[in-house]
């Protein structure tokens, strides 16, 4: 899927430099940034949403002891 983004001049120059120095394409690095950055964004925003549900009392919480007991790991 083709997508367009606008980069500021400094970022574009840094990307050009990286591509020139490594022999890879700018598209390669942009794909890597999106893939890895998306994982970070998912982690952050989904965790923030979960924490909000916890604050509102809408999420079930378990203690470590409860989890260990339920999994048969309790001493």
mmCIF file of the N, C-alpha and C atoms, coordinates in Angstrom:
data_MODEL
# 
_entry.id   MODEL 
# 
loop_
_atom_site.group_PDB 
_atom_site.id 
_atom_site.type_symbol 
_atom_site.label_atom_id 
_atom_site.label_alt_id 
_atom_site.label_comp_id 
_atom_site.label_asym_id 
_atom_site.label_entity_id 
_atom_site.label_seq_id 
_atom_site.pdbx_PDB_ins_code 
_atom_site.Cartn_x 
_atom_site.Cartn_y 
_atom_site.Cartn_z 
_atom_site.occupancy 
_atom_site.B_iso_or_equiv 
_atom_site.pdbx_formal_charge 
_atom_site.auth_seq_id 
_atom_site.auth_comp_id 
_atom_site.auth_asym_id 
_atom_site.auth_atom_id 
_atom_site.pdbx_PDB_model_num 
ATOM 1   N N  . UNK A 1 1  ? 0.847   -1.165  0.000  1.00 0.00 ? 1  UNK A N  1 
ATOM 2   C CA . UNK A 1 1  ? 0.000   0.000   0.000  1.00 0.00 ? 1  UNK A CA 1 
ATOM 3   C C  . UNK A 1 1  ? 0.894   1.229   0.000  1.00 0.00 ? 1  UNK A C  1 
ATOM 4   N N  . UNK A 1 2  ? 0.660   2.101   -0.901 1.00 0.00 ? 2  UNK A N  1 
ATOM 5   C CA . UNK A 1 2  ? 1.445   3.334   -0.985 1.00 0.00 ? 2  UNK A CA 1 
ATOM 6   C C  . UNK A 1 2  ? 0.875   4.385   -0.053 1.00 0.00 ? 2  UNK A C  1 
ATOM 7   N N  . UNK A 1 3  ? 1.761   5.039   0.678  1.00 0.00 ? 3  UNK A N  1 
ATOM 8   C CA . UNK A 1 3  ? 1.379   6.101   1.594  1.00 0.00 ? 3  UNK A CA 1 
ATOM 9   C C  . UNK A 1 3  ? 2.404   7.215   1.461  1.00 0.00 ? 3  UNK A C  1 
ATOM 10  N N  . UNK A 1 4  ? 1.955   8.436   1.567  1.00 0.00 ? 4  UNK A N  1 
ATOM 11  C CA . UNK A 1 4  ? 2.863   9.576   1.468  1.00 0.00 ? 4  UNK A CA 1 
ATOM 12  C C  . UNK A 1 4  ? 2.975   10.269  2.811  1.00 0.00 ? 4  UNK A C  1 
ATOM 13  N N  . UNK A 1 5  ? 4.184   10.735  3.118  1.00 0.00 ? 5  UNK A N  1 
ATOM 14  C CA . UNK A 1 5  ? 4.387   11.550  4.307  1.00 0.00 ? 5  UNK A CA 1 
ATOM 15  C C  . UNK A 1 5  ? 5.273   12.732  3.931  1.00 0.00 ? 5  UNK A C  1 
ATOM 16  N N  . UNK A 1 6  ? 5.148   13.803  4.665  1.00 0.00 ? 6  UNK A N  1 
ATOM 17  C CA . UNK A 1 6  ? 6.021   14.955  4.481  1.00 0.00 ? 6  UNK A CA 1 
ATOM 18  C C  . UNK A 1 6  ? 7.009   14.979  5.630  1.00 0.00 ? 6  UNK A C  1 
ATOM 19  N N  . UNK A 1 7  ? 8.267   15.136  5.299  1.00 0.00 ? 7  UNK A N  1 
ATOM 20  C CA . UNK A 1 7  ? 9.316   15.206  6.299  1.00 0.00 ? 7  UNK A CA 1 
ATOM 21  C C  . UNK A 1 7  ? 9.900   16.610  6.314  1.00 0.00 ? 7  UNK A C  1 
ATOM 22  N N  . UNK A 1 8  ? 10.318  17.060  7.495  1.00 0.00 ? 8  UNK A N  1 
ATOM 23  C CA . UNK A 1 8  ? 11.010  18.347  7.536  1.00 0.00 ? 8  UNK A CA 1 
ATOM 24  C C  . UNK A 1 8  ? 12.382  18.156  6.892  1.00 0.00 ? 8  UNK A C  1 
ATOM 25  N N  . UNK A 1 9  ? 13.006  19.234  6.520  1.00 0.00 ? 9  UNK A N  1 
ATOM 26  C CA . UNK A 1 9  ? 14.263  19.179  5.773  1.00 0.00 ? 9  UNK A CA 1 
ATOM 27  C C  . UNK A 1 9  ? 15.349  18.428  6.540  1.00 0.00 ? 9  UNK A C  1 
ATOM 28  N N  . UNK A 1 10 ? 15.481  18.689  7.836  1.00 0.00 ? 10 UNK A N  1 
ATOM 29  C CA . UNK A 1 10 ? 16.521  18.031  8.631  1.00 0.00 ? 10 UNK A CA 1 
ATOM 30  C C  . UNK A 1 10 ? 16.333  16.512  8.648  1.00 0.00 ? 10 UNK A C  1 
ATOM 31  N N  . UNK A 1 11 ? 15.100  16.076  8.839  1.00 0.00 ? 11 UNK A N  1 
ATOM 32  C CA . UNK A 1 11 ? 14.825  14.636  8.856  1.00 0.00 ? 11 UNK A CA 1 
ATOM 33  C C  . UNK A 1 11 ? 15.104  14.022  7.498  1.00 0.00 ? 11 UNK A C  1 
ATOM 34  N N  . UNK A 1 12 ? 14.709  14.698  6.446  1.00 0.00 ? 12 UNK A N  1 
ATOM 35  C CA . UNK A 1 12 ? 14.964  14.217  5.078  1.00 0.00 ? 12 UNK A CA 1 
ATOM 36  C C  . UNK A 1 12 ? 16.463  14.091  4.826  1.00 0.00 ? 12 UNK A C  1 
ATOM 37  N N  . UNK A 1 13 ? 17.225  15.075  5.258  1.00 0.00 ? 13 UNK A N  1 
ATOM 38  C CA . UNK A 1 13 ? 18.675  15.031  5.070  1.00 0.00 ? 13 UNK A CA 1 
ATOM 39  C C  . UNK A 1 13 ? 19.301  13.880  5.867  1.00 0.00 ? 13 UNK A C  1 
ATOM 40  N N  . UNK A 1 14 ? 18.849  13.673  7.075  1.00 0.00 ? 14 UNK A N  1 
ATOM 41  C CA . UNK A 1 14 ? 19.364  12.570  7.887  1.00 0.00 ? 14 UNK A CA 1 
ATOM 42  C C  . UNK A 1 14 ? 19.058  11.233  7.224  1.00 0.00 ? 14 UNK A C  1 
ATOM 43  N N  . UNK A 1 15 ? 17.850  11.103  6.703  1.00 0.00 ? 15 UNK A N  1 
ATOM 44  C CA . UNK A 1 15 ? 17.455  9.872   6.018  1.00 0.00 ? 15 UNK A CA 1 
ATOM 45  C C  . UNK A 1 15 ? 18.283  9.671   4.756  1.00 0.00 ? 15 UNK A C  1 
ATOM 46  N N  . UNK A 1 16 ? 18.494  10.738  3.991  1.00 0.00 ? 16 UNK A N  1 
ATOM 47  C CA . UNK A 1 16 ? 19.345  10.663  2.800  1.00 0.00 ? 16 UNK A CA 1 
ATOM 48  C C  . UNK A 1 16 ? 20.755  10.206  3.168  1.00 0.00 ? 16 UNK A C  1 
ATOM 49  N N  . UNK A 1 17 ? 21.300  10.785  4.224  1.00 0.00 ? 17 UNK A N  1 
ATOM 50  C CA . UNK A 1 17 ? 22.658  10.450  4.663  1.00 0.00 ? 17 UNK A CA 1 
ATOM 51  C C  . UNK A 1 17 ? 22.747  8.980   5.073  1.00 0.00 ? 17 UNK A C  1 
ATOM 52  N N  . UNK A 1 18 ? 21.786  8.529   5.867  1.00 0.00 ? 18 UNK A N  1 
ATOM 53  C CA . UNK A 1 18 ? 21.778  7.132   6.304  1.00 0.00 ? 18 UNK A CA 1 
ATOM 54  C C  . UNK A 1 18 ? 21.712  6.191   5.110  1.00 0.00 ? 18 UNK A C  1 
ATOM 55  N N  . UNK A 1 19 ? 20.837  6.485   4.175  1.00 0.00 ? 19 UNK A N  1 
ATOM 56  C CA . UNK A 1 19 ? 20.692  5.636   2.987  1.00 0.00 ? 19 UNK A CA 1 
ATOM 57  C C  . UNK A 1 19 ? 21.982  5.631   2.173  1.00 0.00 ? 19 UNK A C  1 
ATOM 58  N N  . UNK A 1 20 ? 22.590  6.783   1.989  1.00 0.00 ? 20 UNK A N  1 
ATOM 59  C CA . UNK A 1 20 ? 23.823  6.868   1.205  1.00 0.00 ? 20 UNK A CA 1 
ATOM 60  C C  . UNK A 1 20 ? 24.963  6.123   1.884  1.00 0.00 ? 20 UNK A C  1 
ATOM 61  N N  . UNK A 1 21 ? 25.053  6.226   3.191  1.00 0.00 ? 21 UNK A N  1 
ATOM 62  C CA . UNK A 1 21 ? 26.150  5.596   3.920  1.00 0.00 ? 21 UNK A CA 1 
ATOM 63  C C  . UNK A 1 21 ? 26.010  4.076   4.014  1.00 0.00 ? 21 UNK A C  1 
ATOM 64  N N  . UNK A 1 22 ? 24.799  3.583   3.950  1.00 0.00 ? 22 UNK A N  1 
ATOM 65  C CA . UNK A 1 22 ? 24.584  2.145   4.141  1.00 0.00 ? 22 UNK A CA 1 
ATOM 66  C C  . UNK A 1 22 ? 24.241  1.391   2.859  1.00 0.00 ? 22 UNK A C  1 
ATOM 67  N N  . UNK A 1 23 ? 23.930  2.127   1.810  1.00 0.00 ? 23 UNK A N  1 
ATOM 68  C CA . UNK A 1 23 ? 23.572  1.479   0.554  1.00 0.00 ? 23 UNK A CA 1 
ATOM 69  C C  . UNK A 1 23 ? 22.148  0.933   0.530  1.00 0.00 ? 23 UNK A C  1 
ATOM 70  N N  . UNK A 1 24 ? 21.369  1.267   1.528  1.00 0.00 ? 24 UNK A N  1 
ATOM 71  C CA . UNK A 1 24 ? 19.959  0.860   1.542  1.00 0.00 ? 24 UNK A CA 1 
ATOM 72  C C  . UNK A 1 24 ? 19.103  2.029   1.063  1.00 0.00 ? 24 UNK A C  1 
ATOM 73  N N  . UNK A 1 25 ? 17.858  1.724   0.717  1.00 0.00 ? 25 UNK A N  1 
ATOM 74  C CA . UNK A 1 25 ? 16.980  2.782   0.236  1.00 0.00 ? 25 UNK A CA 1 
ATOM 75  C C  . UNK A 1 25 ? 16.317  3.519   1.397  1.00 0.00 ? 25 UNK A C  1 
ATOM 76  N N  . UNK A 1 26 ? 15.884  4.727   1.095  1.00 0.00 ? 26 UNK A N  1 
ATOM 77  C CA . UNK A 1 26 ? 15.121  5.476   2.096  1.00 0.00 ? 26 UNK A CA 1 
ATOM 78  C C  . UNK A 1 26 ? 13.840  4.732   2.426  1.00 0.00 ? 26 UNK A C  1 
ATOM 79  N N  . UNK A 1 27 ? 13.233  4.101   1.441  1.00 0.00 ? 27 UNK A N  1 
ATOM 80  C CA . UNK A 1 27 ? 11.997  3.350   1.665  1.00 0.00 ? 27 UNK A CA 1 
ATOM 81  C C  . UNK A 1 27 ? 12.222  2.217   2.669  1.00 0.00 ? 27 UNK A C  1 
ATOM 82  N N  . UNK A 1 28 ? 13.385  1.573   2.597  1.00 0.00 ? 28 UNK A N  1 
ATOM 83  C CA . UNK A 1 28 ? 13.696  0.508   3.549  1.00 0.00 ? 28 UNK A CA 1 
ATOM 84  C C  . UNK A 1 28 ? 13.652  1.051   4.974  1.00 0.00 ? 28 UNK A C  1 
ATOM 85  N N  . UNK A 1 29 ? 14.343  2.170   5.200  1.00 0.00 ? 29 UNK A N  1 
ATOM 86  C CA . UNK A 1 29 ? 14.389  2.733   6.548  1.00 0.00 ? 29 UNK A CA 1 
ATOM 87  C C  . UNK A 1 29 ? 13.034  3.252   7.007  1.00 0.00 ? 29 UNK A C  1 
ATOM 88  N N  . UNK A 1 30 ? 12.261  3.804   6.104  1.00 0.00 ? 30 UNK A N  1 
ATOM 89  C CA . UNK A 1 30 ? 10.918  4.267   6.480  1.00 0.00 ? 30 UNK A CA 1 
ATOM 90  C C  . UNK A 1 30 ? 10.033  3.087   6.870  1.00 0.00 ? 30 UNK A C  1 
ATOM 91  N N  . UNK A 1 31 ? 10.133  1.971   6.136  1.00 0.00 ? 31 UNK A N  1 
ATOM 92  C CA . UNK A 1 31 ? 9.373   0.775   6.507  1.00 0.00 ? 31 UNK A CA 1 
ATOM 93  C C  . UNK A 1 31 ? 9.800   0.267   7.886  1.00 0.00 ? 31 UNK A C  1 
ATOM 94  N N  . UNK A 1 32 ? 11.106  0.247   8.143  1.00 0.00 ? 32 UNK A N  1 
ATOM 95  C CA . UNK A 1 32 ? 11.609  -0.187  9.444  1.00 0.00 ? 32 UNK A CA 1 
ATOM 96  C C  . UNK A 1 32 ? 11.108  0.720   10.563 1.00 0.00 ? 32 UNK A C  1 
ATOM 97  N N  . UNK A 1 33 ? 11.141  2.018   10.325 1.00 0.00 ? 33 UNK A N  1 
ATOM 98  C CA . UNK A 1 33 ? 10.648  2.969   11.321 1.00 0.00 ? 33 UNK A CA 1 
ATOM 99  C C  . UNK A 1 33 ? 9.174   2.757   11.626 1.00 0.00 ? 33 UNK A C  1 
ATOM 100 N N  . UNK A 1 34 ? 8.386   2.557   10.597 1.00 0.00 ? 34 UNK A N  1 
ATOM 101 C CA . UNK A 1 34 ? 6.953   2.360   10.806 1.00 0.00 ? 34 UNK A CA 1 
ATOM 102 C C  . UNK A 1 34 ? 6.713   1.052   11.552 1.00 0.00 ? 34 UNK A C  1 
ATOM 103 N N  . UNK A 1 35 ? 7.359   -0.015  11.121 1.00 0.00 ? 35 UNK A N  1 
ATOM 104 C CA . UNK A 1 35 ? 7.161   -1.313  11.761 1.00 0.00 ? 35 UNK A CA 1 
ATOM 105 C C  . UNK A 1 35 ? 7.546   -1.259  13.235 1.00 0.00 ? 35 UNK A C  1 
ATOM 106 N N  . UNK A 1 36 ? 8.742   -0.790  13.521 1.00 0.00 ? 36 UNK A N  1 
ATOM 107 C CA . UNK A 1 36 ? 9.217   -0.748  14.903 1.00 0.00 ? 36 UNK A CA 1 
ATOM 108 C C  . UNK A 1 36 ? 8.518   0.327   15.719 1.00 0.00 ? 36 UNK A C  1 
ATOM 109 N N  . UNK A 1 37 ? 8.279   1.460   15.104 1.00 0.00 ? 37 UNK A N  1 
ATOM 110 C CA . UNK A 1 37 ? 7.589   2.541   15.805 1.00 0.00 ? 37 UNK A CA 1 
ATOM 111 C C  . UNK A 1 37 ? 6.148   2.189   16.107 1.00 0.00 ? 37 UNK A C  1 
ATOM 112 N N  . UNK A 1 38 ? 5.514   1.458   15.214 1.00 0.00 ? 38 UNK A N  1 
ATOM 113 C CA . UNK A 1 38 ? 4.129   1.057   15.434 1.00 0.00 ? 38 UNK A CA 1 
ATOM 114 C C  . UNK A 1 38 ? 4.024   0.140   16.644 1.00 0.00 ? 38 UNK A C  1 
ATOM 115 N N  . UNK A 1 39 ? 4.978   -0.759  16.815 1.00 0.00 ? 39 UNK A N  1 
ATOM 116 C CA . UNK A 1 39 ? 4.979   -1.626  17.993 1.00 0.00 ? 39 UNK A CA 1 
ATOM 117 C C  . UNK A 1 39 ? 5.065   -0.788  19.273 1.00 0.00 ? 39 UNK A C  1 
ATOM 118 N N  . UNK A 1 40 ? 5.932   0.215   19.265 1.00 0.00 ? 40 UNK A N  1 
ATOM 119 C CA . UNK A 1 40 ? 6.061   1.083   20.435 1.00 0.00 ? 40 UNK A CA 1 
ATOM 120 C C  . UNK A 1 40 ? 4.766   1.859   20.690 1.00 0.00 ? 40 UNK A C  1 
ATOM 121 N N  . UNK A 1 41 ? 4.168   2.390   19.633 1.00 0.00 ? 41 UNK A N  1 
ATOM 122 C CA . UNK A 1 41 ? 2.917   3.138   19.782 1.00 0.00 ? 41 UNK A CA 1 
ATOM 123 C C  . UNK A 1 41 ? 1.794   2.247   20.288 1.00 0.00 ? 41 UNK A C  1 
ATOM 124 N N  . UNK A 1 42 ? 1.708   1.028   19.747 1.00 0.00 ? 42 UNK A N  1 
ATOM 125 C CA . UNK A 1 42 ? 0.692   0.092   20.226 1.00 0.00 ? 42 UNK A CA 1 
ATOM 126 C C  . UNK A 1 42 ? 0.893   -0.203  21.707 1.00 0.00 ? 42 UNK A C  1 
ATOM 127 N N  . UNK A 1 43 ? 2.131   -0.484  22.093 1.00 0.00 ? 43 UNK A N  1 
ATOM 128 C CA . UNK A 1 43 ? 2.422   -0.764  23.500 1.00 0.00 ? 43 UNK A CA 1 
ATOM 129 C C  . UNK A 1 43 ? 1.976   0.399   24.376 1.00 0.00 ? 43 UNK A C  1 
ATOM 130 N N  . UNK A 1 44 ? 2.356   1.593   24.007 1.00 0.00 ? 44 UNK A N  1 
ATOM 131 C CA . UNK A 1 44 ? 2.058   2.768   24.825 1.00 0.00 ? 44 UNK A CA 1 
ATOM 132 C C  . UNK A 1 44 ? 0.553   3.050   24.896 1.00 0.00 ? 44 UNK A C  1 
ATOM 133 N N  . UNK A 1 45 ? -0.079  3.188   23.739 1.00 0.00 ? 45 UNK A N  1 
ATOM 134 C CA . UNK A 1 45 ? -1.485  3.602   23.735 1.00 0.00 ? 45 UNK A CA 1 
ATOM 135 C C  . UNK A 1 45 ? -2.430  2.519   24.240 1.00 0.00 ? 45 UNK A C  1 
ATOM 136 N N  . UNK A 1 46 ? -2.132  1.252   23.945 1.00 0.00 ? 46 UNK A N  1 
ATOM 137 C CA . UNK A 1 46 ? -2.988  0.189   24.458 1.00 0.00 ? 46 UNK A CA 1 
ATOM 138 C C  . UNK A 1 46 ? -2.814  0.042   25.964 1.00 0.00 ? 46 UNK A C  1 
ATOM 139 N N  . UNK A 1 47 ? -1.581  0.224   26.460 1.00 0.00 ? 47 UNK A N  1 
ATOM 140 C CA . UNK A 1 47 ? -1.358  0.188   27.904 1.00 0.00 ? 47 UNK A CA 1 
ATOM 141 C C  . UNK A 1 47 ? -2.060  1.368   28.580 1.00 0.00 ? 47 UNK A C  1 
ATOM 142 N N  . UNK A 1 48 ? -2.004  2.529   27.979 1.00 0.00 ? 48 UNK A N  1 
ATOM 143 C CA . UNK A 1 48 ? -2.671  3.700   28.545 1.00 0.00 ? 48 UNK A CA 1 
ATOM 144 C C  . UNK A 1 48 ? -4.183  3.486   28.607 1.00 0.00 ? 48 UNK A C  1 
ATOM 145 N N  . UNK A 1 49 ? -4.742  2.876   27.580 1.00 0.00 ? 49 UNK A N  1 
ATOM 146 C CA . UNK A 1 49 ? -6.175  2.593   27.567 1.00 0.00 ? 49 UNK A CA 1 
ATOM 147 C C  . UNK A 1 49 ? -6.537  1.589   28.657 1.00 0.00 ? 49 UNK A C  1 
ATOM 148 N N  . UNK A 1 50 ? -5.690  0.584   28.841 1.00 0.00 ? 50 UNK A N  1 
ATOM 149 C CA . UNK A 1 50 ? -5.929  -0.407  29.890 1.00 0.00 ? 50 UNK A CA 1 
ATOM 150 C C  . UNK A 1 50 ? -5.852  0.250   31.262 1.00 0.00 ? 50 UNK A C  1 
ATOM 151 N N  . UNK A 1 51 ? -4.860  1.103   31.470 1.00 0.00 ? 51 UNK A N  1 
ATOM 152 C CA . UNK A 1 51 ? -4.733  1.793   32.761 1.00 0.00 ? 51 UNK A CA 1 
ATOM 153 C C  . UNK A 1 51 ? -5.951  2.665   33.048 1.00 0.00 ? 51 UNK A C  1 
ATOM 154 N N  . UNK A 1 52 ? -6.497  3.274   32.042 1.00 0.00 ? 52 UNK A N  1 
ATOM 155 C CA . UNK A 1 52 ? -7.706  4.085   32.229 1.00 0.00 ? 52 UNK A CA 1 
ATOM 156 C C  . UNK A 1 52 ? -8.871  3.203   32.665 1.00 0.00 ? 52 UNK A C  1 
ATOM 157 N N  . UNK A 1 53 ? -9.003  2.017   32.059 1.00 0.00 ? 53 UNK A N  1 
ATOM 158 C CA . UNK A 1 53 ? -10.056 1.090   32.476 1.00 0.00 ? 53 UNK A CA 1 
ATOM 159 C C  . UNK A 1 53 ? -9.829  0.616   33.914 1.00 0.00 ? 53 UNK A C  1 
ATOM 160 N N  . UNK A 1 54 ? -8.566  0.410   34.295 1.00 0.00 ? 54 UNK A N  1 
ATOM 161 C CA . UNK A 1 54 ? -8.249  0.027   35.676 1.00 0.00 ? 54 UNK A CA 1 
ATOM 162 C C  . UNK A 1 54 ? -8.677  1.137   36.621 1.00 0.00 ? 54 UNK A C  1 
ATOM 163 N N  . UNK A 1 55 ? -8.338  2.378   36.302 1.00 0.00 ? 55 UNK A N  1 
ATOM 164 C CA . UNK A 1 55 ? -8.709  3.518   37.158 1.00 0.00 ? 55 UNK A CA 1 
ATOM 165 C C  . UNK A 1 55 ? -10.226 3.630   37.328 1.00 0.00 ? 55 UNK A C  1 
ATOM 166 N N  . UNK A 1 56 ? -10.954 3.293   36.273 1.00 0.00 ? 56 UNK A N  1 
ATOM 167 C CA . UNK A 1 56 ? -12.413 3.374   36.312 1.00 0.00 ? 56 UNK A CA 1 
ATOM 168 C C  . UNK A 1 56 ? -13.052 2.142   36.942 1.00 0.00 ? 56 UNK A C  1 
ATOM 169 N N  . UNK A 1 57 ? -12.229 1.149   37.284 1.00 0.00 ? 57 UNK A N  1 
ATOM 170 C CA . UNK A 1 57 ? -12.757 -0.081  37.862 1.00 0.00 ? 57 UNK A CA 1 
ATOM 171 C C  . UNK A 1 57 ? -13.404 -0.992  36.840 1.00 0.00 ? 57 UNK A C  1 
ATOM 172 N N  . UNK A 1 58 ? -13.061 -0.819  35.591 1.00 0.00 ? 58 UNK A N  1 
ATOM 173 C CA . UNK A 1 58 ? -13.658 -1.607  34.508 1.00 0.00 ? 58 UNK A CA 1 
ATOM 174 C C  . UNK A 1 58 ? -12.797 -2.802  34.097 1.00 0.00 ? 58 UNK A C  1 
ATOM 175 N N  . UNK A 1 59 ? -11.661 -2.986  34.752 1.00 0.00 ? 59 UNK A N  1 
ATOM 176 C CA . UNK A 1 59 ? -10.720 -4.051  34.399 1.00 0.00 ? 59 UNK A CA 1 
ATOM 177 C C  . UNK A 1 59 ? -10.523 -4.941  35.620 1.00 0.00 ? 59 UNK A C  1 
ATOM 178 N N  . UNK A 1 60 ? -10.564 -6.255  35.421 1.00 0.00 ? 60 UNK A N  1 
ATOM 179 C CA . UNK A 1 60 ? -10.355 -7.191  36.518 1.00 0.00 ? 60 UNK A CA 1 
ATOM 180 C C  . UNK A 1 60 ? -8.864  -7.308  36.798 1.00 0.00 ? 60 UNK A C  1 
ATOM 181 N N  . UNK A 1 61 ? -8.496  -7.213  38.071 1.00 0.00 ? 61 UNK A N  1 
ATOM 182 C CA . UNK A 1 61 ? -7.102  -7.332  38.480 1.00 0.00 ? 61 UNK A CA 1 
ATOM 183 C C  . UNK A 1 61 ? -6.914  -8.585  39.317 1.00 0.00 ? 61 UNK A C  1 
ATOM 184 N N  . UNK A 1 62 ? -5.727  -9.174  39.205 1.00 0.00 ? 62 UNK A N  1 
ATOM 185 C CA . UNK A 1 62 ? -5.379  -10.356 39.975 1.00 0.00 ? 62 UNK A CA 1 
ATOM 186 C C  . UNK A 1 62 ? -4.043  -10.114 40.652 1.00 0.00 ? 62 UNK A C  1 
ATOM 187 N N  . UNK A 1 63 ? -3.892  -10.611 41.863 1.00 0.00 ? 63 UNK A N  1 
ATOM 188 C CA . UNK A 1 63 ? -2.609  -10.522 42.548 1.00 0.00 ? 63 UNK A CA 1 
ATOM 189 C C  . UNK A 1 63 ? -1.685  -11.600 42.008 1.00 0.00 ? 63 UNK A C  1 
ATOM 190 N N  . UNK A 1 64 ? -0.395  -11.451 42.262 1.00 0.00 ? 64 UNK A N  1 
ATOM 191 C CA . UNK A 1 64 ? 0.566   -12.459 41.857 1.00 0.00 ? 64 UNK A CA 1 
ATOM 192 C C  . UNK A 1 64 ? 0.231   -13.790 42.508 1.00 0.00 ? 64 UNK A C  1 
ATOM 193 N N  . UNK A 1 65 ? -0.157  -13.740 43.756 1.00 0.00 ? 65 UNK A N  1 
ATOM 194 C CA . UNK A 1 65 ? -0.497  -14.975 44.472 1.00 0.00 ? 65 UNK A CA 1 
ATOM 195 C C  . UNK A 1 65 ? -1.676  -15.677 43.812 1.00 0.00 ? 65 UNK A C  1 
ATOM 196 N N  . UNK A 1 66 ? -2.677  -14.935 43.384 1.00 0.00 ? 66 UNK A N  1 
ATOM 197 C CA . UNK A 1 66 ? -3.841  -15.541 42.721 1.00 0.00 ? 66 UNK A CA 1 
ATOM 198 C C  . UNK A 1 66 ? -3.432  -16.202 41.400 1.00 0.00 ? 66 UNK A C  1 
ATOM 199 N N  . UNK A 1 67 ? -2.599  -15.529 40.647 1.00 0.00 ? 67 UNK A N  1 
ATOM 200 C CA . UNK A 1 67 ? -2.162  -16.071 39.360 1.00 0.00 ? 67 UNK A CA 1 
ATOM 201 C C  . UNK A 1 67 ? -1.336  -17.335 39.574 1.00 0.00 ? 67 UNK A C  1 
ATOM 202 N N  . UNK A 1 68 ? -0.390  -17.261 40.522 1.00 0.00 ? 68 UNK A N  1 
ATOM 203 C CA . UNK A 1 68 ? 0.421   -18.453 40.800 1.00 0.00 ? 68 UNK A CA 1 
ATOM 204 C C  . UNK A 1 68 ? -0.447  -19.618 41.239 1.00 0.00 ? 68 UNK A C  1 
ATOM 205 N N  . UNK A 1 69 ? -1.424  -19.363 42.103 1.00 0.00 ? 69 UNK A N  1 
ATOM 206 C CA . UNK A 1 69 ? -2.302  -20.424 42.587 1.00 0.00 ? 69 UNK A CA 1 
ATOM 207 C C  . UNK A 1 69 ? -3.102  -21.005 41.430 1.00 0.00 ? 69 UNK A C  1 
ATOM 208 N N  . UNK A 1 70 ? -3.698  -20.159 40.602 1.00 0.00 ? 70 UNK A N  1 
ATOM 209 C CA . UNK A 1 70 ? -4.522  -20.628 39.489 1.00 0.00 ? 70 UNK A CA 1 
ATOM 210 C C  . UNK A 1 70 ? -3.714  -21.413 38.454 1.00 0.00 ? 70 UNK A C  1 
ATOM 211 N N  . UNK A 1 71 ? -2.436  -21.090 38.324 1.00 0.00 ? 71 UNK A N  1 
ATOM 212 C CA . UNK A 1 71 ? -1.576  -21.793 37.371 1.00 0.00 ? 71 UNK A CA 1 
ATOM 213 C C  . UNK A 1 71 ? -0.862  -22.979 37.990 1.00 0.00 ? 71 UNK A C  1 
ATOM 214 N N  . UNK A 1 72 ? -1.105  -23.222 39.274 1.00 0.00 ? 72 UNK A N  1 
ATOM 215 C CA . UNK A 1 72 ? -0.457  -24.327 39.953 1.00 0.00 ? 72 UNK A CA 1 
ATOM 216 C C  . UNK A 1 72 ? 1.011   -24.081 40.235 1.00 0.00 ? 72 UNK A C  1 
ATOM 217 N N  . UNK A 1 73 ? 1.380   -22.827 40.373 1.00 0.00 ? 73 UNK A N  1 
ATOM 218 C CA . UNK A 1 73 ? 2.780   -22.474 40.614 1.00 0.00 ? 73 UNK A CA 1 
ATOM 219 C C  . UNK A 1 73 ? 3.053   -22.063 42.047 1.00 0.00 ? 73 UNK A C  1 
ATOM 220 N N  . UNK A 1 74 ? 2.008   -22.040 42.877 1.00 0.00 ? 74 UNK A N  1 
ATOM 221 C CA . UNK A 1 74 ? 2.180   -21.592 44.264 1.00 0.00 ? 74 UNK A CA 1 
ATOM 222 C C  . UNK A 1 74 ? 3.043   -22.575 45.022 1.00 0.00 ? 74 UNK A C  1 
ATOM 223 N N  . UNK A 1 75 ? 3.871   -22.035 45.915 1.00 0.00 ? 75 UNK A N  1 
ATOM 224 C CA . UNK A 1 75 ? 4.736   -22.882 46.755 1.00 0.00 ? 75 UNK A CA 1 
ATOM 225 C C  . UNK A 1 75 ? 3.956   -23.575 47.821 1.00 0.00 ? 75 UNK A C  1 
# 
